[in-house]
Amino acid sequence: METYGNIQAYQVSRPVRRRASLACDTCRRQKEKCEGGPPCWRCQRLGRPCVVRGRILHCPAETAQDRPAGSKLRVEGLEQIVRHFLGDVPLDEENVSRIVARLGSTPQGEAPNVDEPFDVQFVSKNIAHYSGEFSHWNFSQKLRRKISSPIERFGVKEYWRPTQLQSSTHMASQVMSHLPPRPIAVFLISMFFKYSEGNVFYMEESWLQERLDRCYNQSTDYSLSDIPWVCSVFAVLAIGTQVAHMEDQSAATEDLNLCSEDSVGLSLYHIACRLVPDVILVASYESVQAFLLLALYALPLSTGGLSYSYLGIAVKMAIQNGMHRKYTGEECGSKIIETRNRVFWSAYSLDRRIGIFHGRPASIAKSDISSDLPTDDPSFPSPSYTNMIAFIKLSSWLGEVAETLTLLRNCPKRFIPEYLERLMQIRTHIEQWWSPLPCRDTTPGNRLFRQNSHLKLAYLLIYIYMGRPFMFTDDWKDSSSGANEPRAVLVQSCVQSALEIIQTLQLLASYAGLCRASYTEFSSCRAALLVILAERLNSRTIHRFEEELARGMALIRRMTGGSSSESEISYLQSLDAAIRQSSSVSNDGAPQSSHQPSAYAQFKCWTQAMKNDTGSGNMNELSSFSPLSFLNSDPGSFGQPRINEVADLIDADWLGSDFPMGPDVDSFAPFQTE
């Protein structure tokens, strides 16, 4: 208000001028009223060159008394914006005049304003048709409005679907024969909402229970529009088998390997996959839910492959339904709109996080999203609204960090300090936003202890992602600013966050148990261990963070089934063994030998280090989550479903080979309906 008052006083003190008979070129181009001159008062007030018939008239310099308060800061801010977009250009009066004249020569100021809104029309309460600006559909609607005679009487079908591609209408009824007994289904659904939903909205529990009632009603008739939620039911049951071990009290102390429910979950997942073509064909918001659930099932098995692909389809399906745009019509109720918003932000946030952590481009630009954030609606009891919004915001912060790091990687060297300062500002904003949140409470016994712990892990992963790129850059370590150098601060925060992740996971393991199907827990532990190993390598100290590393390795073994010779654990232990050897040589001060050991000698050294670290690890104790578990299978019984087929069917691409895809779903029905 103070600035506004100063500007108002400044405007009152100007001399009275008559309206110009000929507007200056600058005001005409900006579509503003010229206030007389030359130079005109508007150009003089804004400090811009006044162009009259191609001739530039420089405005007289303002005195300190004429200049409104705060204008100096405003000018400095505008200069910083100009340098950000145009580079380090001189901003003297003559060069500014040239820039303005060049902008004035472009036809964009003279371009007509084109009214081209997007269009979202509901075909049913579940299916919407979205058409973006400048699309064929929008133009056809313009043409339709120009025609005085209505076209409905000609029998036009506006929202055509390729129904000839759909499967038999009896498909849904056929898959119902594979449902487990209802008490088992109820148990698995309760496991899903207790351990898998967490801070992300997938569906309402009451909505799912209503669908489950229809599934066990023998008189239910199914149509094509029912296929997406039928797929969702089987996906939820499959996910429930992944987390059912959390109810076993002994799971907190025993390794989670060779769980018998894996083959059961796989059969349920295969049934859901049979419905995928029809789920895509229907293309409703329930289709988005189905692909979200399939992505959740595949998340611990193939994060950057199968799960990432499912999430991409979910986002594209949401765009097809216009869920990424703010809906202002009246064709749909508020309950459906809120569900659509929640499902979209869940799909977008998960897709963005997985994409960033795997170095993939975004499926949709942030500028294309105008959908409202979820609201605090009491009719949606889970997940916790505060936690859900916090997860969405954490994904947004992660996106800002990723964008800044991309700009930093590609910018000229003279702009590096500015982008580092932007990272520091983002870091400060994240800390200020996180500090007052109630969901940061990770006290054991809290009703939302697991959910809050997962949020904290997601929060700490941002600092790891922010500081990790600078851990192996040495040009800043000799800087005179020392520990206050932005990169040093970011690296320090990265290492500290890694240690906090190990502490949080240890607390979670002690009071609630670790979940082997939790991507959040496993990926956080892996990221923290990699940072700890990198810091040990940088410090050249064997015993640095020895205790934290041992605790982290013990935790990640439990999350992957206790086999320390497989997958990421094998890789982590190989890095640790190599760092130990490198640090040992460096600390002993032994001279580097010019003779390189043979490949066999290096292999023997690595196997010995692995043997010392893994102890009594046995290849026969491979988890069914392991990509190598097929080595433990009996080749003579391939036709029968086995526990270890989970890895054959899903993770065979890790080995670069194709393996048989197991028994057909129709030939394997482990359940009977009531």
Salt bridges, closest charged atoms under 4 A:
ASP25 OD1 - ARG28 NH1 2.98
GLU32 OE1 - ARG42 NE 3.84
GLU32 OE1 - ARG48 NH2 2.76
GLU35 OE1 - ARG14 NH1 2.93
GLU35 OE2 - ARG42 NH2 3.25
ASP88 OD1 - ARG83 NE 3.67
GLU93 OE2 - HIS58 ND1 3.18
GLU94 OE2 - ARG98 NH1 3.30
GLU116 OE1 - LYS142 NZ 2.61
GLU133 OE2 - ARG325 NH2 3.04
GLU152 OE2 - ARG144 NH2 2.01
GLU158 OE2 - ARG144 NH1 2.37
GLU204 OE1 - LYS335 NZ 3.14
GLU210 OE1 - ARG211 NH1 3.71
ASP213 OD1 - ARG182 NH2 2.20
ASP226 OD2 - ARG214 NH2 3.79
GLU247 OE2 - LYS194 NZ 3.12
ASP262 OD1 - ARG516 NH2 2.61
GLU286 OE2 - ARG211 NH2 3.65
GLU338 OE2 - ARG342 NE 2.82
ASP372 OD2 - LYS326 NZ 2.77
GLU403 OE1 - LYS366 NZ 3.86
GLU431 OE2 - ARG427 NH2 3.55
ASP474 OD1 - LYS477 NZ 3.31
ASP475 OD2 - ARG487 NH1 3.42
GLU485 OE2 - ARG487 NH2 3.11
GLU521 OE2 - ARG450 NH1 2.74
GLU521 OE2 - HIS454 NE2 2.82
GLU535 OE2 - ARG544 NH2 3.34
GLU546 OE1 - ARG536 NH1 3.19
GLU546 OE2 - ARG580 NH2 2.87
GLU568 OE2 - ARG526 NH1 3.21
ASP576 OD1 - ARG536 NH2 3.53
ASP576 OD2 - ARG580 NE 3.17
GLU645 OE2 - ARG642 NH1 3.43
ASP648 OD2 - ARG642 NH2 3.63
ASP666 OD1 - ARG274 NH1 2.68
